[in-house]
Amino acid sequence: MTSAIPTSLTRTADGSALGAVLLDMDGTLVDTEGFWWDAEVRVFAELGHRLDDAWREVVVGGPMTRSAGYLIEVTGADITLPELTGRLNDAFEKRISEGVPLMPGVRRLLAELAAAGLPTALVSASHRRIIDRVLESLPHPFELSVAGDEVPRTKPHPDPYLLAAEGLGVAPAHCAVVEDTATGVASAEAAGCRVVAVPSVAPIAPAEGRVVVQSLEGVDLPFLRSLMAGSGS
């Protein structure tokens, strides 16, 4: 179930002030995009199919149903979508049980956001069972988390980020989002948020209201505030 705080704790922000930070998980906070691909390769090998590396950019950052559906289509594997998503989640969960490496700059950024008392949420296309396992390894108690299997439409639709902003009581226009894929960026921008893109697998182009950086090591609170003020673009 989506975790949330009472709506009575509504926060407001004036002008272009930063009201909240919403962060993606895989490839943004934790170095697990490769884990997902490894899980997909392993499961399809068990089904007698070899995945083409070119398909990795197609499935990265997408919701489980889209990624799994695409791989069934291109391989012709004899497996149902629900069965495949279950096997992929099992394989990924087994992989992260061995440890979840943080992306560079994550520990420092989360500590800074916590010290500032800035509302934060984790917004992921991964399922709740996966998010809860990864959260055990993250050094920050997010006020809210949204999983891909808890919204009618997940990324690239705006629903996950709209839900997170509503749960924190902050207008989307006052939320800074950190994402690593084009799918996640599209979701956040459709919700009306400002975006910091940190590409993990496929490149992401700069655009109005969006800043592209190579690592979170250069992202701090003043950087995020400047993004909201328009000086970060």
N, CA, C and O of each residue as an XYZ file, in Angstrom:
932
protein
N       0.848     -1.197      0.000
C       0.000      0.000      0.000
C       0.881      1.243      0.000
O       1.929      1.277      0.645
N       0.444      2.255     -0.727
C       1.206      3.496     -0.761
C       1.319      4.073      0.635
O       0.314      4.170      1.340
N       2.524      4.461      1.056
C       2.676      5.095      2.352
C       2.429      6.572      2.188
O       2.799      7.146      1.163
N       1.815      7.206      3.166
C       1.479      8.622      3.030
C       1.405      9.277      4.391
O       1.376      8.595      5.415
N       1.373     10.613      4.404
C       1.173     11.369      5.624
C      -0.194     12.006      5.535
O      -0.709     12.154      4.427
N      -0.811     12.392      6.635
C      -2.145     12.977      6.597
C      -2.192     14.222      5.722
O      -1.264     15.030      5.707
N      -3.306     14.358      4.987
C      -3.442     15.525      4.126
C      -3.617     16.805      4.934
O      -3.496     17.902      4.390
N      -3.899     16.674      6.225
C      -4.030     17.869      7.059
C      -2.697     18.575      7.237
O      -2.653     19.742      7.625
N      -1.587     17.850      6.946
C      -0.264     18.446      7.092
C       0.161     19.110      5.791
O       1.307     18.975      5.360
N      -0.770     19.830      5.165
C      -0.502     20.458      3.881
C       0.543     21.546      4.015
O       0.500     22.360      4.938
N       1.486     21.550      3.077
C       2.520     22.572      3.050
C       2.269     23.464      1.850
O       1.729     23.013      0.840
N       2.651     24.708      1.952
C       2.512     25.622      0.831
C       3.861     26.241      0.529
O       4.774     26.215      1.355
N       3.972     26.800     -0.670
C       5.215     27.470     -1.057
C       4.861     28.684     -1.894
O       3.923     28.639     -2.690
N       5.596     29.757     -1.723
C       5.333     30.977     -2.463
C       6.289     31.094     -3.635
O       7.428     30.632     -3.581
N       5.804     31.718     -4.688
C       6.660     31.958     -5.847
C       7.207     30.675     -6.407
O       6.458     29.728     -6.646
N       8.513     30.630     -6.621
C       9.135     29.458     -7.207
C       9.867     28.626     -6.161
O      10.792     27.885     -6.495
N       9.458     28.743     -4.886
C      10.157     28.059     -3.797
C      10.102     26.545     -3.955
O       9.137     25.990     -4.481
N      11.153     25.899     -3.492
C      11.215     24.444     -3.485
C      10.400     23.920     -2.308
O      10.690     24.236     -1.154
N       9.382     23.120     -2.604
C       8.515     22.613     -1.543
C       8.766     21.161     -1.193
O       8.512     20.750     -0.061
N       9.261     20.374     -2.142
C       9.495     18.960     -1.896
C      10.432     18.410     -2.967
O      10.580     18.990     -4.043
N      11.063     17.278     -2.649
C      11.925     16.587     -3.607
C      11.408     15.165     -3.766
O      11.226     14.443     -2.785
N      11.175     14.773     -5.008
C      10.655     13.450     -5.331
C      11.726     12.702     -6.112
O      12.225     13.202     -7.120
N      12.078     11.513     -5.654
C      13.203     10.799     -6.248
C      12.806      9.422     -6.770
O      12.097      8.666     -6.105
N      13.278      9.118     -7.966
C      13.155      7.777     -8.512
C      14.099      6.854     -7.734
O      14.935      7.319     -6.960
N      13.955      5.551     -7.946
C      14.763      4.603     -7.174
C      15.847      3.930     -8.031
O      17.023      4.276     -7.922
N      15.456      2.977     -8.874
C      16.427      2.209     -9.661
C      17.197      3.097    -10.624
O      16.606      3.791    -11.451
N      18.517      3.071    -10.512
C      19.360      3.852    -11.403
C      19.550      5.290    -10.971
O      20.428      5.986    -11.480
N      18.724      5.743    -10.026
C      18.825      7.112     -9.519
C      19.450      7.117     -8.129
O      20.463      7.775     -7.892
N      18.837      6.378     -7.223
C      19.370      6.289     -5.862
C      20.219      5.041     -5.669
O      21.232      5.071     -4.970
N      19.804      3.958     -6.286
C      20.539      2.693     -6.144
C      20.966      2.199     -7.521
O      20.236      2.348     -8.501
N      22.143      1.618     -7.580
C      22.733      1.187     -8.843
C      22.186     -0.195     -9.211
O      22.900     -1.197     -9.153
N      20.902     -0.226     -9.592
C      20.223     -1.505     -9.803
C      19.638     -1.677    -11.199
O      19.036     -2.714    -11.481
N      19.797     -0.684    -12.086
C      19.271     -0.882    -13.433
C      19.907     -2.119    -14.070
O      19.237     -2.869    -14.780
N      21.197     -2.330    -13.817
C      21.864     -3.518    -14.327
C      21.330     -4.791    -13.695
O      21.325     -5.847    -14.328
N      20.874     -4.695    -12.433
C      20.298     -5.853    -11.755
C      19.041     -6.322    -12.481
O      18.813     -7.520    -12.652
N      18.222     -5.342    -12.908
C      16.982     -5.694    -13.616
C      17.307     -6.405    -14.921
O      16.687     -7.416    -15.249
N      18.268     -5.887    -15.661
C      18.633     -6.512    -16.933
C      19.201     -7.909    -16.685
O      18.892     -8.841    -17.428
N      20.023     -8.064    -15.656
C      20.558     -9.379    -15.325
C      19.426    -10.362    -15.014
O      19.462    -11.521    -15.426
N      18.416     -9.873    -14.277
C      17.274    -10.726    -13.937
C      16.502    -11.123    -15.191
O      16.079    -12.269    -15.338
N      16.326    -10.163    -16.088
C      15.609    -10.455    -17.335
C      16.376    -11.450    -18.195
O      15.792    -12.385    -18.743
N      17.681    -11.246    -18.312
C      18.516    -12.166    -19.090
C      18.457    -13.576    -18.499
O      18.344    -14.562    -19.227
N      18.535    -13.654    -17.187
C      18.542    -14.956    -16.518
C      17.215    -15.689    -16.704
O      17.195    -16.876    -17.029
N      16.120    -14.983    -16.497
C      14.807    -15.617    -16.610
C      14.539    -16.074    -18.043
O      14.027    -17.173    -18.258
N      14.879    -15.244    -19.015
C      14.634    -15.641    -20.400
C      15.570    -16.767    -20.845
O      15.206    -17.578    -21.697
N      16.768    -16.818    -20.273
C      17.665    -17.939    -20.568
C      17.037    -19.248    -20.074
O      17.135    -20.284    -20.733
N      16.393    -19.182    -18.910
C      15.714    -20.358    -18.376
C      14.549    -20.772    -19.273
O      14.156    -21.938    -19.303
N      13.999    -19.789    -20.009
C      12.896    -20.070    -20.929
C      13.396    -20.468    -22.319
O      12.605    -20.754    -23.219
N      14.715    -20.480    -22.477
C      15.292    -20.882    -23.749
C      15.477    -19.759    -24.747
O      15.523    -20.000    -25.953
N      15.584    -18.520    -24.250
C      15.726    -17.369    -25.151
C      16.910    -16.504    -24.722
O      17.203    -16.369    -23.534
N      17.580    -15.925    -25.714
C      18.700    -15.022    -25.450
C      18.266    -13.600    -25.767
O      17.784    -13.327    -26.866
N      18.432    -12.695    -24.815
C      18.034    -11.306    -25.010
C      19.116    -10.534    -25.753
O      20.308    -10.696    -25.490
N      18.684     -9.698    -26.677
C      19.588     -8.830    -27.422
C      19.897     -7.596    -26.580
O      18.980     -6.980    -26.036
N      21.164     -7.225    -26.464
C      21.538     -6.060    -25.662
C      20.832     -4.790    -26.118
O      20.625     -3.879    -25.317
N      20.460     -4.718    -27.396
C      19.778     -3.528    -27.923
C      18.416     -3.330    -27.279
O      17.896     -2.214    -27.266
N      17.832     -4.393    -26.746
C      16.510     -4.279    -26.116
C      16.583     -3.613    -24.744
O      15.565     -3.188    -24.199
N      17.778     -3.527    -24.198
C      17.909     -2.979    -22.845
C      17.436     -1.532    -22.776
O      16.767     -1.146    -21.818
N      17.778     -0.726    -23.784
C      17.357      0.678    -23.768
C      15.850      0.816    -23.923
O      15.273      1.821    -23.507
N      15.206     -0.185    -24.521
C      13.747     -0.142    -24.702
C      13.034     -0.373    -23.376
O      12.025      0.274    -23.093
N      13.547     -1.288    -22.567
C      12.842     -1.677    -21.340
C      13.268     -0.876    -20.117
O      12.569     -0.894    -19.104
N      14.405     -0.169    -20.187
C      14.895      0.526    -18.999
C      13.930      1.622    -18.558
O      13.438      2.400    -19.375
N      13.668      1.670    -17.259
C      12.838      2.723    -16.700
C      11.354      2.528    -16.872
O      10.560      3.298    -16.332
N      10.964      1.513    -17.615
C       9.542      1.319    -17.880
C       8.844      0.545    -16.787
O       9.501     -0.084    -15.957
N       7.513      0.578    -16.771
C       6.772     -0.254    -15.827
C       6.979     -1.727    -16.146
O       7.240     -2.090    -17.293
N       6.864     -2.557    -15.149
C       7.108     -3.985    -15.311
C       6.259     -4.589    -16.422
O       6.757     -5.381    -17.222
N       4.983     -4.224    -16.477
C       4.105     -4.828    -17.480
C       4.541     -4.471    -18.895
O       4.476     -5.308    -19.796
N       4.987     -3.227    -19.094
C       5.428     -2.825    -20.430
C       6.722     -3.534    -20.816
O       6.843     -4.059    -21.923
N       7.685     -3.549    -19.902
C       8.976     -4.168    -20.191
C       8.819     -5.667    -20.429
O       9.341     -6.212    -21.402
N       8.091     -6.326    -19.524
C       7.903     -7.768    -19.653
C       7.107     -8.100    -20.911
O       7.419     -9.062    -21.613
N       6.085     -7.309    -21.193
C       5.277     -7.537    -22.388
C       6.095     -7.401    -23.655
O       5.942     -8.182    -24.594
N       6.963     -6.408    -23.675
C       7.819     -6.196    -24.840
C       8.752     -7.390    -25.046
O       8.921     -7.852    -26.175
N       9.352     -7.889    -23.978
C      10.286     -8.996    -24.106
C       9.582    -10.288    -24.515
O      10.158    -11.102    -25.237
N       8.364    -10.480    -24.068
C       7.585    -11.640    -24.525
C       7.337    -11.536    -26.024
O       7.453    -12.517    -26.759
N       6.991    -10.323    -26.463
C       6.679    -10.108    -27.876
C       7.892    -10.352    -28.773
O       7.787    -11.034    -29.792
N       9.050     -9.790    -28.390
C      10.210     -9.883    -29.285
C      10.879    -11.264    -29.246
O      11.544    -11.656    -30.205
N      10.704    -11.998    -28.144
C      11.313    -13.326    -28.054
C      10.351    -14.441    -28.461
O      10.775    -15.521    -28.872
N       9.062    -14.167    -28.343
C       8.086    -15.212    -28.605
C       8.033    -16.248    -27.498
O       7.584    -17.372    -27.723
N       8.487    -15.884    -26.302
C       8.523    -16.819    -25.173
C       7.118    -17.298    -24.812
O       6.162    -16.524    -24.846
N       7.005    -18.555    -24.474
C       5.726    -19.159    -24.114
C       5.499    -18.996    -22.611
O       5.691    -19.927    -21.829
N       5.087    -17.788    -22.232
C       4.845    -17.485    -20.827
C       3.841    -16.350    -20.745
O       3.843    -15.455    -21.590
N       2.988    -16.381    -19.739
C       2.014    -15.304    -19.573
C       2.671    -14.107    -18.902
O       3.702    -14.239    -18.241
N       2.064    -12.941    -19.079
C       2.607    -11.730    -18.465
C       2.636    -11.821    -16.936
O       3.660    -11.493    -16.336
N       1.544    -12.257    -16.279
C       1.600    -12.351    -14.811
C       2.680    -13.319    -14.325
O       3.347    -13.052    -13.326
N       2.855    -14.453    -15.036
C       3.882    -15.415    -14.623
C       5.272    -14.819    -14.783
O       6.135    -14.995    -13.923
N       5.487    -14.109    -15.897
C       6.805    -13.526    -16.133
C       7.127    -12.442    -15.115
O       8.239    -12.406    -14.588
N       6.169    -11.551    -14.824
C       6.450    -10.486    -13.861
C       6.777    -11.073    -12.491
O       7.630    -10.547    -11.776
N       6.106    -12.153    -12.128
C       6.411    -12.803    -10.857
C       7.818    -13.366    -10.832
O       8.530    -13.220     -9.839
N       8.223    -14.010    -11.918
C       9.571    -14.591    -11.980
C      10.645    -13.508    -12.011
O      11.712    -13.671    -11.419
N      10.362    -12.405    -12.700
C      11.333    -11.311    -12.736
C      11.495    -10.677    -11.359
O      12.613    -10.388    -10.932
N      10.381    -10.460    -10.667
C      10.470     -9.900     -9.317
C      11.220    -10.831     -8.379
O      11.993    -10.381     -7.533
N      10.987    -12.140     -8.532
C      11.697    -13.114     -7.695
C      13.201    -13.043     -7.948
O      13.999    -13.037     -7.010
N      13.580    -12.989     -9.237
C      15.003    -12.964     -9.591
C      15.663    -11.680     -9.115
O      16.801    -11.699     -8.645
N      14.946    -10.558     -9.237
C      15.508     -9.281     -8.804
C      15.635     -9.237     -7.286
O      16.644     -8.775     -6.754
N      14.614     -9.716     -6.596
C      14.648     -9.703     -5.136
C      15.797    -10.566     -4.616
O      16.442    -10.220     -3.626
N      16.046    -11.684     -5.284
C      17.169    -12.526     -4.900
C      18.486    -11.789     -5.108
O      19.404    -11.902     -4.295
N      18.573    -11.034     -6.200
C      19.802    -10.293     -6.509
C      20.070     -9.201     -5.475
O      21.203     -9.054     -5.018
N      19.035     -8.428     -5.096
C      19.260     -7.328     -4.160
C      19.472     -7.828     -2.734
O      19.952     -7.083     -1.879
N      19.115     -9.088     -2.474
C      19.366     -9.636     -1.134
C      20.862     -9.749     -0.860
O      21.281     -9.888      0.289
N      21.669     -9.688     -1.928
C      23.119     -9.757     -1.798
C      23.731     -8.385     -1.524
O      24.938     -8.274     -1.305
N      22.894     -7.333     -1.536
C      23.380     -5.986     -1.293
C      22.910     -5.026     -2.363
O      22.782     -5.399     -3.529
N      22.650     -3.779     -1.964
C      22.169     -2.763     -2.894
C      23.132     -1.582     -2.869
O      23.138     -0.820     -1.902
N      23.948     -1.414     -3.912
C      24.902     -0.298     -3.934
C      24.214      1.032     -4.218
O      23.354      1.122     -5.095
N      24.599      2.065     -3.467
C      24.056      3.402     -3.691
C      24.791      4.088     -4.837
O      25.980      3.853     -5.050
N      24.075      4.940     -5.575
C      24.710      5.726     -6.621
C      25.583      6.798     -5.972
O      25.326      7.188     -4.833
N      26.611      7.282     -6.674
C      27.489      8.321     -6.113
C      26.705      9.572     -5.726
O      25.880     10.057     -6.500
N      26.962     10.090     -4.531
C      26.338     11.321     -4.063
C      25.013     11.135     -3.353
O      24.485     12.094     -2.790
N      24.462      9.936     -3.363
C      23.130      9.709     -2.793
C      23.118      9.879     -1.282
O      22.253     10.571     -0.746
N      24.056      9.262     -0.594
C      24.068      9.317      0.875
C      24.156     10.768      1.351
O      23.444     11.166      2.273
N      25.026     11.553      0.723
C      25.194     12.955      1.104
C      23.938     13.767      0.794
O      23.522     14.586      1.613
N      23.325     13.555     -0.378
C      22.136     14.317     -0.749
C      20.962     14.006      0.172
O      20.273     14.920      0.624
N      20.730     12.730      0.455
C      19.615     12.369      1.331
C      19.819     12.915      2.741
O      18.860     13.340      3.386
N      21.058     12.907      3.221
C      21.340     13.454      4.547
C      21.077     14.953      4.571
O      20.566     15.481      5.559
N      21.423     15.637      3.491
C      21.205     17.079      3.413
C      19.715     17.409      3.389
O      19.275     18.345      4.055
N      18.940     16.645      2.624
C      17.497     16.872      2.561
C      16.846     16.609      3.917
O      15.943     17.335      4.332
N      17.310     15.570      4.598
C      16.766     15.244      5.914
C      17.096     16.331      6.928
O      16.243     16.722      7.725
N      18.341     16.820      6.896
C      18.755     17.858      7.834
C      17.973     19.145      7.625
O      17.720     19.890      8.572
N      17.592     19.402      6.376
C      16.838     20.616      6.060
C      15.357     20.463      6.360
O      14.613     21.443      6.319
N      14.916     19.243      6.663
C      13.506     18.999      6.940
C      12.638     19.122      5.706
O      11.440     19.386      5.808
N      13.241     18.931      4.529
C      12.499     19.082      3.283
C      11.717     17.801      2.996
O      12.292     16.713      3.041
N      10.414     17.907      2.701
C       9.617     16.715      2.404
C      10.183     15.967      1.198
O      10.520     16.571      0.180
N      10.283     14.652      1.328
C      10.813     13.841      0.243
C       9.934     12.609      0.034
O       9.323     12.094      0.970
N       9.887     12.155     -1.208
C       9.138     10.941     -1.521
C       9.925     10.103     -2.508
O      10.672     10.628     -3.333
N       9.753      8.807     -2.415
C      10.333      7.874     -3.369
C       9.238      7.495     -4.358
O       8.158      7.063     -3.954
N       9.509      7.653     -5.651
C       8.496      7.387     -6.676
C       9.102      6.436     -7.700
O       9.982      6.825     -8.469
N       8.634      5.190     -7.710
C       9.269      4.170     -8.538
C       8.245      3.383     -9.344
O       7.092      3.238     -8.937
N       8.685      2.877    -10.500
C       7.853      1.978    -11.294
C       7.955      0.544    -10.788
O       7.199     -0.324    -11.223
N       8.889      0.291     -9.867
C       9.017     -1.041     -9.288
C       7.819     -1.349     -8.396
O       7.124     -0.446     -7.930
N       7.591     -2.641     -8.169
C       6.466     -3.048     -7.341
C       6.778     -2.838     -5.863
O       7.938     -2.717     -5.471
N       5.720     -2.795     -5.051
C       5.864     -2.514     -3.624
C       6.806     -3.494     -2.942
O       7.606     -3.086     -2.101
N       6.733     -4.759     -3.278
C       7.587     -5.760     -2.608
C       9.062     -5.452     -2.838
O       9.896     -5.708     -1.969
N       9.382     -4.906     -4.003
C      10.770     -4.563     -4.308
C      11.176     -3.280     -3.596
O      12.259     -3.199     -3.016
N      10.296     -2.269     -3.641
C      10.596     -0.996     -2.991
C      10.870     -1.195     -1.501
O      11.823     -0.634     -0.960
N      10.041     -1.986     -0.846
C      10.215     -2.183      0.596
C      11.543     -2.850      0.917
O      12.148     -2.558      1.949
N      12.001     -3.738      0.054
C      13.301     -4.360      0.273
C      14.436     -3.352      0.086
O      15.386     -3.329      0.867
N      14.331     -2.522     -0.953
C      15.383     -1.542     -1.222
C      15.415     -0.463     -0.140
O      16.488      0.005      0.242
N      14.242     -0.072      0.353
C      14.185      0.961      1.386
C      14.987      0.578      2.624
O      15.469      1.447      3.350
N      15.127     -0.704      2.860
C      15.912     -1.161      4.012
C      17.383     -0.756      3.891
O      18.103     -0.679      4.886
N      17.815     -0.499      2.645
C      19.224     -0.166      2.407
C      19.457      1.323      2.225
O      20.605      1.760      2.133
N      18.387      2.113      2.171
C      18.532      3.552      1.945
C      18.626      4.295      3.274
O      17.837      4.031      4.182
N      19.580      5.224      3.406
C      19.830      5.903      4.681
C      18.923      7.104      4.923
O      19.384      8.139      5.404
N      17.655      6.979      4.599
C      16.749      8.105      4.825
C      15.299      7.618      4.856
O      14.879      6.912      3.940
N      14.528      7.973      5.878
C      13.123      7.563      5.955
C      12.241      8.511      5.128
O      11.867      9.582      5.607
N      11.919      8.132      3.924
C      11.045      8.960      3.094
C       9.676      9.099      3.755
O       9.175      8.166      4.383
N       9.085     10.278      3.601
C       7.764     10.491      4.180
C       6.692      9.727      3.419
O       5.613      9.461      3.948
N       6.993      9.379      2.185
C       5.996      8.742      1.346
C       6.715      7.971      0.249
O       7.780      8.383     -0.210
N       6.134      6.851     -0.169
C       6.671      6.140     -1.323
C       5.519      5.656     -2.188
O       4.467      5.260     -1.686
N       5.735      5.694     -3.490
C       4.723      5.286     -4.452
C       5.312      4.178     -5.319
O       6.386      4.346     -5.896
N       4.619      3.053     -5.414
C       5.080      1.914     -6.200
C       4.304      1.807     -7.507
O       3.175      2.287     -7.619
N       4.927      1.171     -8.490
C       4.313      1.063     -9.804
C       3.044      0.240     -9.830
O       2.203      0.429    -10.709
N       2.888     -0.678     -8.874
C       1.679     -1.501     -8.844
C       0.616     -0.915     -7.922
O      -0.334     -1.605     -7.552
N       0.771      0.362     -7.547
C      -0.212      1.009     -6.668
C      -0.949      2.152     -7.356
O      -1.769      2.829     -6.735
N      -0.663      2.364     -8.623
C      -1.340      3.421     -9.373
C      -1.960      2.814    -10.624
O      -1.405      1.874    -11.193
N      -3.122      3.347    -11.068
C      -3.754      2.809    -12.283
C      -2.847      2.918    -13.506
O      -2.823      2.030    -14.358
N      -2.103      4.023    -13.578
C      -1.172      4.233    -14.692
C       0.165      4.672    -14.098
O       0.241      5.690    -13.411
N       1.198      3.913    -14.360
C       2.504      4.273    -13.836
C       3.297      5.051    -14.888
O       2.741      5.431    -15.919
N       4.558      5.286    -14.646
C       5.385      6.038    -15.581
C       5.311      5.398    -16.977
O       5.336      4.170    -17.064
N       5.223      6.161    -18.059
C       5.480      7.599    -18.224
C       4.283      8.513    -17.960
O       4.369      9.718    -18.197
N       3.164      7.958    -17.472
C       2.015      8.799    -17.130
C       2.333      9.627    -15.880
O       3.206      9.250    -15.099
N       1.641     10.740    -15.686
C       1.960     11.629    -14.557
C       1.464     11.144    -13.209
O       1.844     11.695    -12.175
N       0.617     10.117    -13.202
C      -0.075      9.698    -11.983
C       0.833      9.482    -10.765
O       0.495      9.959     -9.682
N       1.970      8.784    -10.894
C       2.786      8.555     -9.691
C       3.284      9.842     -9.051
O       3.278      9.968     -7.826
N       3.713     10.793     -9.863
C       4.232     12.042     -9.301
C       3.108     12.947     -8.797
O       3.292     13.684     -7.828
N       1.969     12.896     -9.439
C       0.824     13.653     -8.926
C       0.403     13.107     -7.562
O       0.085     13.872     -6.652
N       0.403     11.790     -7.429
C       0.031     11.169     -6.156
C       1.026     11.517     -5.061
O       0.636     11.795     -3.927
N       2.317     11.502     -5.400
C       3.342     11.832     -4.408
C       3.224     13.284     -3.959
O       3.295     13.572     -2.764
N       3.043     14.200     -4.913
C       2.910     15.616     -4.565
C       1.687     15.841     -3.685
O       1.744     16.588     -2.708
N       0.588     15.194     -4.037
C      -0.638     15.335     -3.239
C      -0.433     14.795     -1.829
O      -0.879     15.403     -0.856
N       0.237     13.663     -1.723
C       0.468     13.065     -0.411
C       1.333     13.925      0.489
O       1.170     13.920      1.709
N       2.264     14.671     -0.121
C       3.128     15.561      0.656
C       2.489     16.929      0.875
O       2.993     17.736      1.657
N       1.385     17.188      0.188
C       0.716     18.479      0.341
C       1.443     19.609     -0.337
O       1.378     20.751      0.120
N       2.146     19.311     -1.440
C       2.917     20.305     -2.173
C       2.483     20.299     -3.630
O       2.357     19.233     -4.233
N       2.254     21.474     -4.202
C       1.869     21.561     -5.605
C       2.994     21.015     -6.484
O       4.165     21.259     -6.193
N       2.667     20.282     -7.553
C       3.708     19.735     -8.430
C       4.696     20.787     -8.924
O       5.879     20.491     -9.089
N       4.229     22.002     -9.161
C       5.105     23.067     -9.656
C       6.194     23.421     -8.649
O       7.195     24.034     -9.022
N       6.022     23.047     -7.376
C       7.011     23.322     -6.341
C       7.811     22.067     -5.970
O       8.501     22.037     -4.951
N       7.706     21.032     -6.814
C       8.433     19.789     -6.563
C       9.588     19.636     -7.550
O       9.411     19.800     -8.757
N      10.757     19.324     -7.031
C      11.904     18.974     -7.870
C      11.983     17.450     -7.917
O      11.903     16.783     -6.886
N      12.140     16.911     -9.121
C      12.196     15.466     -9.313
C      13.586     15.073     -9.801
O      14.184     15.768    -10.622
N      14.090     13.964     -9.293
C      15.366     13.425     -9.760
C      15.087     12.080    -10.424
O      14.562     11.165     -9.790
N      15.442     11.963    -11.705
C      15.140     10.773    -12.508
C      16.341     10.377    -13.349
O      17.222     11.196    -13.609
N      16.375      9.108    -13.778
C      17.500      8.645    -14.594
C      17.094      8.159    -15.977
O      17.968      7.856    -16.789
N      15.790      8.071    -16.279
C      15.358      7.567    -17.579
C      14.389      8.529    -18.251
O      13.756      9.355    -17.593
N      14.282      8.411    -19.566
C      13.350      9.248    -20.325
C      11.913      8.974    -19.909
O      11.082      9.882    -19.906
N      11.617      7.731    -19.560
C      10.269      7.376    -19.115
C       9.910      8.111    -17.828
O       8.818      8.665    -17.708
N      10.832      8.114    -16.867
C      10.587      8.807    -15.606
C      10.524     10.307    -15.771
O       9.702     10.970    -15.138
N      11.389     10.853    -16.622
C      11.375     12.290    -16.901
C      10.040     12.695    -17.509
O       9.468     13.716    -17.128
N       9.540     11.903    -18.449
C       8.251     12.206    -19.083
C       7.126     12.212    -18.050
O       6.230     13.054    -18.110
N       7.169     11.286    -17.115
C       6.155     11.212    -16.064
C       6.173     12.465    -15.190
O       5.133     13.070    -14.931
N       7.369     12.842    -14.740
C       7.503     13.995    -13.848
C       7.116     15.284    -14.545
O       6.441     16.128    -13.955
N       7.530     15.449    -15.786
C       7.216     16.682    -16.510
C       5.744     16.761    -16.851
O       5.170     17.851    -16.864
N       5.119     15.620    -17.128
C       3.678     15.621    -17.395
C       2.893     16.012    -16.143
O       1.789     16.549    -16.231
N       3.481     15.735    -14.977
C       2.838     16.114    -13.712
C       3.050     17.583    -13.379
O       2.407     18.110    -12.471
N       3.951     18.256    -14.108
C       4.205     19.674    -13.868
C       5.358     19.947    -12.936
O       5.452     21.039    -12.377
N       6.256     18.963    -12.750
C       7.394     19.133    -11.859
C       8.630     19.586    -12.635
O       8.714     19.414    -13.851
N       9.586     20.167    -11.909
C      10.899     20.466    -12.475
C      11.769     19.225    -12.318
O      11.648     18.504    -11.327
N      12.639     18.973    -13.284
C      13.362     17.704    -13.304
C      14.877     17.881    -13.375
O      15.393     18.696    -14.141
N      15.574     17.094    -12.553
C      17.005     16.895    -12.690
C      17.181     15.484    -13.238
O      16.818     14.511    -12.576
N      17.733     15.367    -14.440
C      17.945     14.059    -15.051
C      19.395     13.628    -14.871
O      20.327     14.379    -15.160
N      19.562     12.404    -14.387
C      20.892     11.828    -14.213
C      20.892     10.519    -15.012
O      20.652      9.458    -14.436
N      21.152     10.567    -16.310
C      20.996      9.384    -17.167
C      21.829      8.203    -16.683
O      23.001      8.348    -16.337
N      21.190      7.019    -16.666
C      21.893      5.817    -16.215
C      22.279      4.899    -17.370
O      23.423      4.452    -17.452
N      21.333      4.616    -18.259
C      21.585      3.694    -19.364
C      21.536      4.404    -20.710
O      22.451      4.259    -21.521
N      20.472      5.173    -20.954
C      20.309      5.879    -22.224
C      20.408      7.387    -21.990
O      20.016      7.873    -20.930
N      20.928      8.130    -22.970
C      21.063      9.584    -22.808
C      19.721     10.290    -22.717
O      18.713      9.805    -23.230
N      19.723     11.448    -22.053
C      18.540     12.308    -21.933
C      18.968     13.725    -22.303
O      19.962     14.233    -21.784
N      18.224     14.356    -23.189
C      18.590     15.697    -23.654
C      18.078     16.760    -22.694
O      17.014     16.583    -22.101
N      18.812     17.868    -22.523
C      18.304     18.997    -21.734
C      17.062     19.580    -22.393
O      16.867     19.431    -23.599
N      16.232     20.234    -21.615
C      15.016     20.870    -22.139
C      14.554     21.928    -21.163
O      15.085     22.038    -20.058
N      13.569     22.705    -21.566
C      13.017     23.745    -20.699
C      12.504     23.116    -19.404
O      11.734     22.156    -19.435
N      12.937     23.667    -18.262
C      12.500     23.157    -16.975
C      13.214     21.884    -16.544
O      12.845     21.269    -15.544
N      14.239     21.490    -17.301
C      14.964     20.251    -17.016
C      16.467     20.505    -17.077
O      16.952     21.208    -17.964
N      17.192     19.930    -16.135
C      18.652     20.010    -16.140
C      19.206     18.594    -16.193
O      18.726     17.713    -15.480
N      20.194     18.374    -17.017
C      20.829     17.062    -17.118
C      22.216     17.133    -16.489
O      23.028     17.980    -16.862
N      22.486     16.247    -15.540
C      23.795     16.186    -14.884
C      24.333     14.772    -15.013
O      23.577     13.837    -15.280
N      25.629     14.614    -14.827
C      26.253     13.303    -14.977
C      26.221     12.484    -13.696
O      26.331     11.259    -13.733
N      26.069     13.160    -12.561
C      26.098     12.458    -11.283
C      25.391     13.295    -10.223
O      25.324     14.519    -10.330
N      24.871     12.632     -9.211
C      24.254     13.352     -8.096
C      25.290     14.008     -7.192
O      24.930     14.742     -6.272
N      26.555     13.756     -7.439
C      27.595     14.346     -6.595
C      27.591     15.870     -6.679
O      28.039     16.548     -5.754
N      27.081     16.411     -7.798
C      27.019     17.858     -7.938
C      25.662     18.447     -7.618
O      25.439     19.641     -7.818
N      24.744     17.617     -7.118
C      23.391     18.078     -6.801
C      23.249     18.230     -5.292
O      23.423     17.272     -4.539
N      22.927     19.454     -4.861
C      22.691     19.715     -3.444
C      21.471     20.608     -3.310
O      20.808     20.916     -4.301
N      21.175     21.024     -2.084
C      19.989     21.831     -1.844
C      20.018     23.167     -2.582
O      19.011     23.532     -3.190
N      21.120     23.913     -2.558
C      21.162     25.156     -3.339
C      20.941     24.909     -4.830
O      20.298     25.715     -5.503
N      21.468     23.802     -5.350
C      21.262     23.461     -6.760
C      19.783     23.260     -7.044
O      19.267     23.780     -8.033
N      19.095     22.511     -6.190
C      17.676     22.243     -6.409
C      16.846     23.512     -6.273
O      15.874     23.702     -7.005
N      17.221     24.374     -5.348
C      16.497     25.647     -5.204
C      16.701     26.535     -6.423
O      15.784     27.242     -6.842
N      17.898     26.499     -6.990
C      18.159     27.311     -8.188
C      17.376     26.771     -9.374
O      16.963     27.532    -10.249
N      17.172     25.460     -9.405
C      16.369     24.858    -10.469
C      14.945     25.386    -10.423
O      14.363     25.705    -11.461
N      14.386     25.479     -9.233
C      13.020     25.971     -9.088
C      12.924     27.441     -9.456
O      11.889     27.906     -9.934
N      14.008     28.168     -9.230
C      13.993     29.608     -9.536
C      14.259     29.869    -11.008
O      14.143     31.001    -11.475
N      14.617     28.818    -11.738
C      14.850     28.974    -13.165
C      16.284     29.234    -13.532
O      16.611     29.350    -14.713
N      17.170     29.330    -12.519
C      18.573     29.641    -12.821
C      19.406     28.401    -13.023
O      20.601     28.476    -13.306
N      18.736     27.206    -12.868
C      19.489     25.985    -13.055
C      19.432     25.476    -14.468
O      20.096     24.486    -14.775
N      18.656     26.115    -15.370
C      18.516     25.593    -16.726
C      19.499     26.228    -17.648
O      19.527     25.908    -18.836
